[in-house]
Amino acid sequence: MDDILNFYQSSSLIGTAGQPTREQFGLIAGQSYSAVINLAMPDSDNAIADEGALVTALGMTYIHLPVPFEAPSAQHVGCFFRVMNALEGDRVFVHCALNARVSAFMYKYLTLQKGASPEESTSPLLAQWLPRMDQAWQSILELDRNDIEA
């Protein structure tokens, strides 16, 4: 799994990363992940046009929640929370193009839905990104439970 772009194991049930290659989805399935959530836009760098078909052919559920990098919203976060809550107890692999979108969304999910501390919820990639994060993403990290329709 270390060969997957910016792979990070958020918890025993949740792995996150940037865009996997076609071959790496086989590795993900082999690690007993039952679902793949893709937050990248369909035209993101290295996007795989038939990713949904590829993932489902490997026996995993595929959910695409495209989040525009320039315009993330509380509604996107709420949708992500609903999907994650529906998959509670499953082994879930969440990716985007680089693991930036995912790192921010996972931070909110872990702190607001799971009660984890900010330190526990900050992935290495998020820690690197924070000093240069733009206002759109800073506003996502500042959302509280009342801002998100989960």
MODELLER restraints for C-alpha pairs under 7 A, 6 or more apart:
rsr = mdl.restraints
at = mdl.atoms
rsr.add(forms.Gaussian(group=physical.xy_distance, feature=features.Distance(at['CA:1:A'], at['CA:7:A']), mean=6.86, stdev=0.5))
rsr.add(forms.Gaussian(group=physical.xy_distance, feature=features.Distance(at['CA:4:A'], at['CA:17:A']), mean=6.77, stdev=0.5))
rsr.add(forms.Gaussian(group=physical.xy_distance, feature=features.Distance(at['CA:4:A'], at['CA:20:A']), mean=5.81, stdev=0.5))
rsr.add(forms.Gaussian(group=physical.xy_distance, feature=features.Distance(at['CA:4:A'], at['CA:24:A']), mean=6.98, stdev=0.5))
rsr.add(forms.Gaussian(group=physical.xy_distance, feature=features.Distance(at['CA:5:A'], at['CA:17:A']), mean=5.91, stdev=0.5))
rsr.add(forms.Gaussian(group=physical.xy_distance, feature=features.Distance(at['CA:5:A'], at['CA:18:A']), mean=5.01, stdev=0.5))
rsr.add(forms.Gaussian(group=physical.xy_distance, feature=features.Distance(at['CA:5:A'], at['CA:19:A']), mean=6.58, stdev=0.5))
rsr.add(forms.Gaussian(group=physical.xy_distance, feature=features.Distance(at['CA:5:A'], at['CA:20:A']), mean=6.67, stdev=0.5))
rsr.add(forms.Gaussian(group=physical.xy_distance, feature=features.Distance(at['CA:5:A'], at['CA:98:A']), mean=6.96, stdev=0.5))
rsr.add(forms.Gaussian(group=physical.xy_distance, feature=features.Distance(at['CA:6:A'], at['CA:17:A']), mean=5.10, stdev=0.5))
rsr.add(forms.Gaussian(group=physical.xy_distance, feature=features.Distance(at['CA:6:A'], at['CA:18:A']), mean=5.69, stdev=0.5))
rsr.add(forms.Gaussian(group=physical.xy_distance, feature=features.Distance(at['CA:6:A'], at['CA:98:A']), mean=6.77, stdev=0.5))
rsr.add(forms.Gaussian(group=physical.xy_distance, feature=features.Distance(at['CA:6:A'], at['CA:99:A']), mean=6.39, stdev=0.5))
rsr.add(forms.Gaussian(group=physical.xy_distance, feature=features.Distance(at['CA:7:A'], at['CA:16:A']), mean=5.64, stdev=0.5))
rsr.add(forms.Gaussian(group=physical.xy_distance, feature=features.Distance(at['CA:7:A'], at['CA:17:A']), mean=4.20, stdev=0.5))
rsr.add(forms.Gaussian(group=physical.xy_distance, feature=features.Distance(at['CA:7:A'], at['CA:18:A']), mean=6.88, stdev=0.5))
rsr.add(forms.Gaussian(group=physical.xy_distance, feature=features.Distance(at['CA:8:A'], at['CA:15:A']), mean=5.86, stdev=0.5))
rsr.add(forms.Gaussian(group=physical.xy_distance, feature=features.Distance(at['CA:8:A'], at['CA:16:A']), mean=5.20, stdev=0.5))
rsr.add(forms.Gaussian(group=physical.xy_distance, feature=features.Distance(at['CA:8:A'], at['CA:17:A']), mean=6.17, stdev=0.5))
rsr.add(forms.Gaussian(group=physical.xy_distance, feature=features.Distance(at['CA:9:A'], at['CA:15:A']), mean=4.38, stdev=0.5))
rsr.add(forms.Gaussian(group=physical.xy_distance, feature=features.Distance(at['CA:9:A'], at['CA:16:A']), mean=6.19, stdev=0.5))
rsr.add(forms.Gaussian(group=physical.xy_distance, feature=features.Distance(at['CA:10:A'], at['CA:16:A']), mean=6.79, stdev=0.5))
rsr.add(forms.Gaussian(group=physical.xy_distance, feature=features.Distance(at['CA:13:A'], at['CA:90:A']), mean=6.58, stdev=0.5))
rsr.add(forms.Gaussian(group=physical.xy_distance, feature=features.Distance(at['CA:13:A'], at['CA:91:A']), mean=4.39, stdev=0.5))
rsr.add(forms.Gaussian(group=physical.xy_distance, feature=features.Distance(at['CA:13:A'], at['CA:92:A']), mean=6.10, stdev=0.5))
rsr.add(forms.Gaussian(group=physical.xy_distance, feature=features.Distance(at['CA:14:A'], at['CA:91:A']), mean=5.92, stdev=0.5))
rsr.add(forms.Gaussian(group=physical.xy_distance, feature=features.Distance(at['CA:14:A'], at['CA:92:A']), mean=4.96, stdev=0.5))
rsr.add(forms.Gaussian(group=physical.xy_distance, feature=features.Distance(at['CA:14:A'], at['CA:93:A']), mean=5.82, stdev=0.5))
rsr.add(forms.Gaussian(group=physical.xy_distance, feature=features.Distance(at['CA:15:A'], at['CA:92:A']), mean=6.44, stdev=0.5))
rsr.add(forms.Gaussian(group=physical.xy_distance, feature=features.Distance(at['CA:15:A'], at['CA:93:A']), mean=4.77, stdev=0.5))
rsr.add(forms.Gaussian(group=physical.xy_distance, feature=features.Distance(at['CA:15:A'], at['CA:94:A']), mean=6.26, stdev=0.5))
rsr.add(forms.Gaussian(group=physical.xy_distance, feature=features.Distance(at['CA:16:A'], at['CA:93:A']), mean=5.69, stdev=0.5))
rsr.add(forms.Gaussian(group=physical.xy_distance, feature=features.Distance(at['CA:16:A'], at['CA:94:A']), mean=4.77, stdev=0.5))
rsr.add(forms.Gaussian(group=physical.xy_distance, feature=features.Distance(at['CA:16:A'], at['CA:95:A']), mean=5.50, stdev=0.5))
rsr.add(forms.Gaussian(group=physical.xy_distance, feature=features.Distance(at['CA:16:A'], at['CA:99:A']), mean=6.74, stdev=0.5))
rsr.add(forms.Gaussian(group=physical.xy_distance, feature=features.Distance(at['CA:16:A'], at['CA:102:A']), mean=6.92, stdev=0.5))
rsr.add(forms.Gaussian(group=physical.xy_distance, feature=features.Distance(at['CA:17:A'], at['CA:94:A']), mean=6.62, stdev=0.5))
rsr.add(forms.Gaussian(group=physical.xy_distance, feature=features.Distance(at['CA:17:A'], at['CA:95:A']), mean=4.84, stdev=0.5))
rsr.add(forms.Gaussian(group=physical.xy_distance, feature=features.Distance(at['CA:17:A'], at['CA:96:A']), mean=6.85, stdev=0.5))
rsr.add(forms.Gaussian(group=physical.xy_distance, feature=features.Distance(at['CA:17:A'], at['CA:98:A']), mean=6.69, stdev=0.5))
rsr.add(forms.Gaussian(group=physical.xy_distance, feature=features.Distance(at['CA:17:A'], at['CA:99:A']), mean=4.86, stdev=0.5))
rsr.add(forms.Gaussian(group=physical.xy_distance, feature=features.Distance(at['CA:18:A'], at['CA:95:A']), mean=5.29, stdev=0.5))
rsr.add(forms.Gaussian(group=physical.xy_distance, feature=features.Distance(at['CA:18:A'], at['CA:96:A']), mean=5.12, stdev=0.5))
rsr.add(forms.Gaussian(group=physical.xy_distance, feature=features.Distance(at['CA:18:A'], at['CA:97:A']), mean=4.73, stdev=0.5))
rsr.add(forms.Gaussian(group=physical.xy_distance, feature=features.Distance(at['CA:18:A'], at['CA:98:A']), mean=3.78, stdev=0.5))
rsr.add(forms.Gaussian(group=physical.xy_distance, feature=features.Distance(at['CA:18:A'], at['CA:99:A']), mean=4.38, stdev=0.5))
rsr.add(forms.Gaussian(group=physical.xy_distance, feature=features.Distance(at['CA:19:A'], at['CA:46:A']), mean=6.82, stdev=0.5))
rsr.add(forms.Gaussian(group=physical.xy_distance, feature=features.Distance(at['CA:19:A'], at['CA:47:A']), mean=6.97, stdev=0.5))
rsr.add(forms.Gaussian(group=physical.xy_distance, feature=features.Distance(at['CA:19:A'], at['CA:95:A']), mean=6.12, stdev=0.5))
rsr.add(forms.Gaussian(group=physical.xy_distance, feature=features.Distance(at['CA:19:A'], at['CA:96:A']), mean=5.69, stdev=0.5))
rsr.add(forms.Gaussian(group=physical.xy_distance, feature=features.Distance(at['CA:19:A'], at['CA:97:A']), mean=4.77, stdev=0.5))
rsr.add(forms.Gaussian(group=physical.xy_distance, feature=features.Distance(at['CA:19:A'], at['CA:98:A']), mean=6.32, stdev=0.5))
rsr.add(forms.Gaussian(group=physical.xy_distance, feature=features.Distance(at['CA:25:A'], at['CA:55:A']), mean=6.81, stdev=0.5))
rsr.add(forms.Gaussian(group=physical.xy_distance, feature=features.Distance(at['CA:26:A'], at['CA:58:A']), mean=6.91, stdev=0.5))
rsr.add(forms.Gaussian(group=physical.xy_distance, feature=features.Distance(at['CA:29:A'], at['CA:58:A']), mean=6.49, stdev=0.5))
rsr.add(forms.Gaussian(group=physical.xy_distance, feature=features.Distance(at['CA:29:A'], at['CA:60:A']), mean=7.00, stdev=0.5))
rsr.add(forms.Gaussian(group=physical.xy_distance, feature=features.Distance(at['CA:32:A'], at['CA:91:A']), mean=6.84, stdev=0.5))
rsr.add(forms.Gaussian(group=physical.xy_distance, feature=features.Distance(at['CA:33:A'], at['CA:91:A']), mean=4.68, stdev=0.5))
rsr.add(forms.Gaussian(group=physical.xy_distance, feature=features.Distance(at['CA:33:A'], at['CA:92:A']), mean=5.46, stdev=0.5))
rsr.add(forms.Gaussian(group=physical.xy_distance, feature=features.Distance(at['CA:33:A'], at['CA:93:A']), mean=6.34, stdev=0.5))
rsr.add(forms.Gaussian(group=physical.xy_distance, feature=features.Distance(at['CA:34:A'], at['CA:60:A']), mean=4.77, stdev=0.5))
rsr.add(forms.Gaussian(group=physical.xy_distance, feature=features.Distance(at['CA:34:A'], at['CA:61:A']), mean=6.23, stdev=0.5))
rsr.add(forms.Gaussian(group=physical.xy_distance, feature=features.Distance(at['CA:34:A'], at['CA:90:A']), mean=6.45, stdev=0.5))
rsr.add(forms.Gaussian(group=physical.xy_distance, feature=features.Distance(at['CA:34:A'], at['CA:91:A']), mean=5.57, stdev=0.5))
rsr.add(forms.Gaussian(group=physical.xy_distance, feature=features.Distance(at['CA:34:A'], at['CA:92:A']), mean=6.12, stdev=0.5))
rsr.add(forms.Gaussian(group=physical.xy_distance, feature=features.Distance(at['CA:35:A'], at['CA:60:A']), mean=5.00, stdev=0.5))
rsr.add(forms.Gaussian(group=physical.xy_distance, feature=features.Distance(at['CA:35:A'], at['CA:61:A']), mean=4.41, stdev=0.5))
rsr.add(forms.Gaussian(group=physical.xy_distance, feature=features.Distance(at['CA:35:A'], at['CA:62:A']), mean=5.86, stdev=0.5))
rsr.add(forms.Gaussian(group=physical.xy_distance, feature=features.Distance(at['CA:35:A'], at['CA:91:A']), mean=6.78, stdev=0.5))
rsr.add(forms.Gaussian(group=physical.xy_distance, feature=features.Distance(at['CA:35:A'], at['CA:92:A']), mean=4.95, stdev=0.5))
rsr.add(forms.Gaussian(group=physical.xy_distance, feature=features.Distance(at['CA:35:A'], at['CA:93:A']), mean=6.21, stdev=0.5))
rsr.add(forms.Gaussian(group=physical.xy_distance, feature=features.Distance(at['CA:36:A'], at['CA:60:A']), mean=6.85, stdev=0.5))
rsr.add(forms.Gaussian(group=physical.xy_distance, feature=features.Distance(at['CA:36:A'], at['CA:61:A']), mean=6.15, stdev=0.5))
rsr.add(forms.Gaussian(group=physical.xy_distance, feature=features.Distance(at['CA:36:A'], at['CA:62:A']), mean=4.99, stdev=0.5))
rsr.add(forms.Gaussian(group=physical.xy_distance, feature=features.Distance(at['CA:36:A'], at['CA:63:A']), mean=6.25, stdev=0.5))
rsr.add(forms.Gaussian(group=physical.xy_distance, feature=features.Distance(at['CA:36:A'], at['CA:92:A']), mean=5.97, stdev=0.5))
rsr.add(forms.Gaussian(group=physical.xy_distance, feature=features.Distance(at['CA:36:A'], at['CA:93:A']), mean=4.81, stdev=0.5))
rsr.add(forms.Gaussian(group=physical.xy_distance, feature=features.Distance(at['CA:36:A'], at['CA:94:A']), mean=5.75, stdev=0.5))
rsr.add(forms.Gaussian(group=physical.xy_distance, feature=features.Distance(at['CA:37:A'], at['CA:62:A']), mean=6.09, stdev=0.5))
rsr.add(forms.Gaussian(group=physical.xy_distance, feature=features.Distance(at['CA:37:A'], at['CA:63:A']), mean=4.79, stdev=0.5))
rsr.add(forms.Gaussian(group=physical.xy_distance, feature=features.Distance(at['CA:37:A'], at['CA:64:A']), mean=5.80, stdev=0.5))
rsr.add(forms.Gaussian(group=physical.xy_distance, feature=features.Distance(at['CA:37:A'], at['CA:93:A']), mean=6.30, stdev=0.5))
rsr.add(forms.Gaussian(group=physical.xy_distance, feature=features.Distance(at['CA:37:A'], at['CA:94:A']), mean=4.67, stdev=0.5))
rsr.add(forms.Gaussian(group=physical.xy_distance, feature=features.Distance(at['CA:37:A'], at['CA:95:A']), mean=6.29, stdev=0.5))
rsr.add(forms.Gaussian(group=physical.xy_distance, feature=features.Distance(at['CA:38:A'], at['CA:63:A']), mean=6.30, stdev=0.5))
rsr.add(forms.Gaussian(group=physical.xy_distance, feature=features.Distance(at['CA:38:A'], at['CA:64:A']), mean=4.78, stdev=0.5))
rsr.add(forms.Gaussian(group=physical.xy_distance, feature=features.Distance(at['CA:38:A'], at['CA:65:A']), mean=6.01, stdev=0.5))
rsr.add(forms.Gaussian(group=physical.xy_distance, feature=features.Distance(at['CA:38:A'], at['CA:94:A']), mean=6.00, stdev=0.5))
rsr.add(forms.Gaussian(group=physical.xy_distance, feature=features.Distance(at['CA:38:A'], at['CA:95:A']), mean=5.07, stdev=0.5))
rsr.add(forms.Gaussian(group=physical.xy_distance, feature=features.Distance(at['CA:38:A'], at['CA:96:A']), mean=5.58, stdev=0.5))
rsr.add(forms.Gaussian(group=physical.xy_distance, feature=features.Distance(at['CA:39:A'], at['CA:64:A']), mean=6.26, stdev=0.5))
rsr.add(forms.Gaussian(group=physical.xy_distance, feature=features.Distance(at['CA:39:A'], at['CA:65:A']), mean=4.96, stdev=0.5))
rsr.add(forms.Gaussian(group=physical.xy_distance, feature=features.Distance(at['CA:39:A'], at['CA:66:A']), mean=4.76, stdev=0.5))
rsr.add(forms.Gaussian(group=physical.xy_distance, feature=features.Distance(at['CA:39:A'], at['CA:67:A']), mean=5.57, stdev=0.5))
rsr.add(forms.Gaussian(group=physical.xy_distance, feature=features.Distance(at['CA:39:A'], at['CA:95:A']), mean=6.18, stdev=0.5))
rsr.add(forms.Gaussian(group=physical.xy_distance, feature=features.Distance(at['CA:39:A'], at['CA:96:A']), mean=4.82, stdev=0.5))
rsr.add(forms.Gaussian(group=physical.xy_distance, feature=features.Distance(at['CA:39:A'], at['CA:102:A']), mean=6.95, stdev=0.5))
rsr.add(forms.Gaussian(group=physical.xy_distance, feature=features.Distance(at['CA:40:A'], at['CA:66:A']), mean=5.19, stdev=0.5))
rsr.add(forms.Gaussian(group=physical.xy_distance, feature=features.Distance(at['CA:40:A'], at['CA:67:A']), mean=6.06, stdev=0.5))
rsr.add(forms.Gaussian(group=physical.xy_distance, feature=features.Distance(at['CA:40:A'], at['CA:96:A']), mean=4.27, stdev=0.5))
rsr.add(forms.Gaussian(group=physical.xy_distance, feature=features.Distance(at['CA:40:A'], at['CA:97:A']), mean=5.56, stdev=0.5))
rsr.add(forms.Gaussian(group=physical.xy_distance, feature=features.Distance(at['CA:41:A'], at['CA:66:A']), mean=4.81, stdev=0.5))
rsr.add(forms.Gaussian(group=physical.xy_distance, feature=features.Distance(at['CA:41:A'], at['CA:67:A']), mean=6.22, stdev=0.5))
rsr.add(forms.Gaussian(group=physical.xy_distance, feature=features.Distance(at['CA:41:A'], at['CA:68:A']), mean=6.33, stdev=0.5))
rsr.add(forms.Gaussian(group=physical.xy_distance, feature=features.Distance(at['CA:44:A'], at['CA:97:A']), mean=6.37, stdev=0.5))
rsr.add(forms.Gaussian(group=physical.xy_distance, feature=features.Distance(at['CA:45:A'], at['CA:97:A']), mean=6.66, stdev=0.5))
rsr.add(forms.Gaussian(group=physical.xy_distance, feature=features.Distance(at['CA:52:A'], at['CA:62:A']), mean=5.63, stdev=0.5))
rsr.add(forms.Gaussian(group=physical.xy_distance, feature=features.Distance(at['CA:55:A'], at['CA:61:A']), mean=6.99, stdev=0.5))
rsr.add(forms.Gaussian(group=physical.xy_distance, feature=features.Distance(at['CA:55:A'], at['CA:62:A']), mean=6.21, stdev=0.5))
rsr.add(forms.Gaussian(group=physical.xy_distance, feature=features.Distance(at['CA:56:A'], at['CA:62:A']), mean=6.30, stdev=0.5))
rsr.add(forms.Gaussian(group=physical.xy_distance, feature=features.Distance(at['CA:67:A'], at['CA:76:A']), mean=6.67, stdev=0.5))
rsr.add(forms.Gaussian(group=physical.xy_distance, feature=features.Distance(at['CA:71:A'], at['CA:136:A']), mean=6.47, stdev=0.5))
rsr.add(forms.Gaussian(group=physical.xy_distance, feature=features.Distance(at['CA:72:A'], at['CA:136:A']), mean=6.69, stdev=0.5))
rsr.add(forms.Gaussian(group=physical.xy_distance, feature=features.Distance(at['CA:72:A'], at['CA:137:A']), mean=6.97, stdev=0.5))
rsr.add(forms.Gaussian(group=physical.xy_distance, feature=features.Distance(at['CA:73:A'], at['CA:140:A']), mean=6.90, stdev=0.5))
rsr.add(forms.Gaussian(group=physical.xy_distance, feature=features.Distance(at['CA:74:A'], at['CA:140:A']), mean=6.84, stdev=0.5))
rsr.add(forms.Gaussian(group=physical.xy_distance, feature=features.Distance(at['CA:74:A'], at['CA:147:A']), mean=6.52, stdev=0.5))
rsr.add(forms.Gaussian(group=physical.xy_distance, feature=features.Distance(at['CA:74:A'], at['CA:148:A']), mean=5.44, stdev=0.5))
rsr.add(forms.Gaussian(group=physical.xy_distance, feature=features.Distance(at['CA:75:A'], at['CA:148:A']), mean=6.63, stdev=0.5))
rsr.add(forms.Gaussian(group=physical.xy_distance, feature=features.Distance(at['CA:75:A'], at['CA:149:A']), mean=6.79, stdev=0.5))
rsr.add(forms.Gaussian(group=physical.xy_distance, feature=features.Distance(at['CA:77:A'], at['CA:105:A']), mean=6.44, stdev=0.5))
rsr.add(forms.Gaussian(group=physical.xy_distance, feature=features.Distance(at['CA:77:A'], at['CA:148:A']), mean=6.70, stdev=0.5))
rsr.add(forms.Gaussian(group=physical.xy_distance, feature=features.Distance(at['CA:78:A'], at['CA:148:A']), mean=5.11, stdev=0.5))
rsr.add(forms.Gaussian(group=physical.xy_distance, feature=features.Distance(at['CA:78:A'], at['CA:149:A']), mean=4.94, stdev=0.5))
rsr.add(forms.Gaussian(group=physical.xy_distance, feature=features.Distance(at['CA:78:A'], at['CA:150:A']), mean=4.67, stdev=0.5))
rsr.add(forms.Gaussian(group=physical.xy_distance, feature=features.Distance(at['CA:79:A'], at['CA:150:A']), mean=6.80, stdev=0.5))
rsr.add(forms.Gaussian(group=physical.xy_distance, feature=features.Distance(at['CA:81:A'], at['CA:109:A']), mean=6.45, stdev=0.5))
rsr.add(forms.Gaussian(group=physical.xy_distance, feature=features.Distance(at['CA:81:A'], at['CA:150:A']), mean=5.80, stdev=0.5))
rsr.add(forms.Gaussian(group=physical.xy_distance, feature=features.Distance(at['CA:82:A'], at['CA:150:A']), mean=5.60, stdev=0.5))
rsr.add(forms.Gaussian(group=physical.xy_distance, feature=features.Distance(at['CA:94:A'], at['CA:102:A']), mean=6.77, stdev=0.5))
rsr.add(forms.Gaussian(group=physical.xy_distance, feature=features.Distance(at['CA:95:A'], at['CA:102:A']), mean=6.16, stdev=0.5))
rsr.add(forms.Gaussian(group=physical.xy_distance, feature=features.Distance(at['CA:96:A'], at['CA:102:A']), mean=6.23, stdev=0.5))
rsr.add(forms.Gaussian(group=physical.xy_distance, feature=features.Distance(at['CA:100:A'], at['CA:125:A']), mean=6.85, stdev=0.5))
rsr.add(forms.Gaussian(group=physical.xy_distance, feature=features.Distance(at['CA:100:A'], at['CA:126:A']), mean=6.64, stdev=0.5))
rsr.add(forms.Gaussian(group=physical.xy_distance, feature=features.Distance(at['CA:103:A'], at['CA:123:A']), mean=6.27, stdev=0.5))
rsr.add(forms.Gaussian(group=physical.xy_distance, feature=features.Distance(at['CA:103:A'], at['CA:126:A']), mean=5.68, stdev=0.5))
rsr.add(forms.Gaussian(group=physical.xy_distance, feature=features.Distance(at['CA:104:A'], at['CA:126:A']), mean=6.72, stdev=0.5))
rsr.add(forms.Gaussian(group=physical.xy_distance, feature=features.Distance(at['CA:104:A'], at['CA:141:A']), mean=6.69, stdev=0.5))
rsr.add(forms.Gaussian(group=physical.xy_distance, feature=features.Distance(at['CA:107:A'], at['CA:121:A']), mean=4.93, stdev=0.5))
rsr.add(forms.Gaussian(group=physical.xy_distance, feature=features.Distance(at['CA:107:A'], at['CA:122:A']), mean=5.98, stdev=0.5))
rsr.add(forms.Gaussian(group=physical.xy_distance, feature=features.Distance(at['CA:108:A'], at['CA:141:A']), mean=6.63, stdev=0.5))
rsr.add(forms.Gaussian(group=physical.xy_distance, feature=features.Distance(at['CA:110:A'], at['CA:116:A']), mean=5.43, stdev=0.5))
rsr.add(forms.Gaussian(group=physical.xy_distance, feature=features.Distance(at['CA:110:A'], at['CA:121:A']), mean=5.87, stdev=0.5))
rsr.add(forms.Gaussian(group=physical.xy_distance, feature=features.Distance(at['CA:111:A'], at['CA:117:A']), mean=6.00, stdev=0.5))
rsr.add(forms.Gaussian(group=physical.xy_distance, feature=features.Distance(at['CA:111:A'], at['CA:118:A']), mean=6.39, stdev=0.5))
rsr.add(forms.Gaussian(group=physical.xy_distance, feature=features.Distance(at['CA:111:A'], at['CA:121:A']), mean=6.54, stdev=0.5))
rsr.add(forms.Gaussian(group=physical.xy_distance, feature=features.Distance(at['CA:112:A'], at['CA:145:A']), mean=6.44, stdev=0.5))
